[in-house]
C-alpha cells in the first residue's frame, strides 16, 4: 500500500507510562512505515523517556503521572503546533500494528471523514480473554447509549483524526475514561467518523497493564460525573 505520509503531515502520538520493555520496538515499528512518532512520557519511573530519545522519537515528559488521557491531550496539542494534518494515537504496550496506521489514514481520505476509529471486533483480536471481551462489550453498550454513536468497539486506543478532528478534541478525563470522552466529543462535533478493522494482539505484558473490573467501575463513575457537570 502506498504510504499515506505522502499525502498527510502525520504524527503518531504514543502515551507511555513505564513502557521501557516495549517502547523501542513500538517506535521502530511506527517509524519503519515512515511516520513521525511523538512519545509522551507520563511521569515514568523507568527508562521510558531515555528510550524514546535514543530511538529517534520526539519525547515529551510529564513530571508526574497524570494519566493516559492527559498524555494524549499533550501529544495532540503538540502535533497541532507542529502543523500536523493527521494525528494517530497508538498504544505503547505492543498491542497495535503499525501497518494499520496506513489503513486508518486511507479510510479518512476515502470516506472523507475526520475520525477513523479502529475496531478489533470488525478486525481481529488475538488471544483476547473472555473477561476482557465482556468488559469491552459492556463499555460499547454504555457508549452507544450515552453518545448515540453506532460503534462496535469503544475502548480502542488505535485511532486517526484529521487536523479538523483533532481540534475538536479537548480531553478533561485524565485517566482511562478518556476513551469514552473522545467518543462523546466526536458525537458532539457532528464531524464524520468511520470504523476501520484493525488487529489487536494481547500478550501477558499488555494484559497485566490493562483494565480490570475495579478500573471499569472507576471509569463509569468518572463518566457519569462528567455528564452531570458538563
Residue pairs with C-beta under 8 A, 6 or more apart in sequence:
1 102
1 103
1 106
3 33
3 34
3 102
4 10
4 86
4 101
4 102
4 105
4 106
4 109
5 33
5 34
5 35
7 105
7 109
8 85
8 86
8 105
9 83
9 84
9 85
9 86
10 35
10 36
10 84
10 85
10 86
10 87
10 88
10 101
10 105
11 35
11 36
11 37
11 38
11 75
11 78
11 79
11 82
11 84
11 86
11 87
11 88
12 30
12 35
12 36
12 37
12 38
12 87
12 88
12 89
12 90
12 101
13 38
13 40
13 72
13 75
13 76
13 78
13 79
13 87
13 88
13 89
13 90
14 23
14 26
14 27
14 30
14 37
14 38
14 39
14 40
14 57
14 75
14 90
14 91
14 92
15 40
15 42
15 68
15 71
15 72
15 75
15 89
15 91
15 92
16 23
16 39
16 40
16 41
16 42
16 44
16 48
16 52
16 71
16 92
17 41
17 42
17 43
17 44
17 48
17 65
17 68
17 71
17 92
18 44
18 45
18 46
18 48
19 26
19 44
19 46
19 48
19 92
19 93
20 44
20 46
20 47
20 48
20 51
21 205
22 92
22 93
22 94
22 205
23 39
23 48
23 51
23 52
23 55
23 92
24 51
24 54
24 55
25 94
26 90
26 91
26 92
26 93
26 94
26 96
27 37
27 39
27 51
27 52
27 55
27 56
27 57
28 55
29 97
29 98
30 37
30 90
30 98
30 101
31 37
31 55
31 56
31 57
32 98
33 98
33 99
33 101
33 102
35 88
35 98
35 101
36 58
37 56
37 57
37 58
37 90
38 57
38 58
38 59
38 60
38 75
38 78
38 79
39 48
39 49
39 52
39 57
39 58
39 59
39 60
39 92
40 60
40 61
40 62
40 71
40 72
40 74
40 75
40 78
41 48
41 49
41 52
41 59
41 60
41 61
41 62
42 62
42 65
42 66
42 67
42 68
42 70
42 71
43 61
43 62
43 63
43 64
43 65
43 66
44 65
49 59
49 61
52 58
52 59
53 59
58 78
60 74
60 75
60 78
62 70
62 71
62 74
66 174
67 174
67 175
67 176
67 178
68 157
68 174
68 175
68 176
68 178
69 171
69 172
69 173
69 174
69 175
69 176
69 177
69 178
69 181
70 171
70 174
72 89
72 171
72 178
73 169
73 170
73 171
73 178
75 87
75 89
76 87
76 89
76 166
76 169
76 171
79 87
79 166
80 87
80 163
80 166
80 167
84 163
84 166
85 162
85 163
86 105
86 108
86 160
86 161
86 162
86 163
87 160
87 161
87 163
87 166
88 101
88 104
88 105
88 158
88 159
88 160
88 161
89 157
89 158
89 159
89 160
90 96
90 98
90 101
90 157
90 158
91 157
91 158
91 206
93 203
93 205
93 206
93 209
94 201
94 203
94 205
94 206
95 157
95 200
95 201
95 202
95 203
95 206
96 118
96 157
96 158
96 198
96 200
97 198
97 199
97 201
100 118
100 123
100 158
100 196
100 198
100 199
101 160
103 196
103 197
103 198
104 116
104 118
104 158
104 159
104 160
104 196
104 198
105 116
105 160
107 113
107 116
107 160
107 194
107 196
108 114
108 115
108 116
108 160
108 161
108 162
108 194
111 192
111 194
112 192
113 162
113 191
113 192
113 193
113 194
114 161
114 162
114 164
114 165
114 168
114 189
114 191
114 192
114 193
115 159
115 160
115 161
115 162
115 165
115 186
115 191
115 192
115 193
115 194
116 159
116 160
116 161
116 193
116 194
116 195
116 196
117 151
117 153
117 156
117 159
117 183
117 193
117 194
117 195
117 196
118 153
118 156
118 157
118 158
118 159
118 195
118 196
118 197
118 198
119 151
119 152
119 153
119 156
119 195
119 196
119 197
119 198
120 128
120 153
120 156
120 198
120 199
120 200
121 152
121 153
122 152
122 153
122 195
122 196
122 197
122 198
123 196
123 197
123 198
123 199
123 200
124 197
124 199
124 200
125 133
125 199
125 200
125 202
126 199
126 200
126 201
126 202
127 201
127 202
127 203
128 200
128 202
129 202
129 207
131 213
132 202
132 207
132 210
132 211
135 211
135 213
135 216
136 153
136 154
136 155
138 216
139 154
139 155
139 179
139 180
139 216
139 219
140 151
140 152
140 153
140 154
140 155
142 154
142 180
142 220
142 223
143 149
143 151
143 154
143 180
143 183
143 184
144 150
144 151
144 154
146 180
146 184
146 223
146 227
147 180
147 183
147 184
147 186
147 187
148 187
149 183
149 186
149 187
149 193
151 183
151 195
152 195
153 195
154 179
154 180
154 183
155 176
155 179
155 180
155 211
156 179
156 198
156 200
157 179
158 198
158 200
159 182
161 169
164 191
165 186
165 189
165 191
168 185
168 186
168 188
168 189
168 191
169 182
169 185
169 186
170 185
171 178
171 181
171 182
172 181
172 226
173 180
173 181
173 222
173 223
173 226
175 218
175 219
175 222
176 211
176 215
176 218
176 219
177 218
177 219
177 222
177 223
177 226
180 219
180 223
181 223
181 226
186 193
211 219
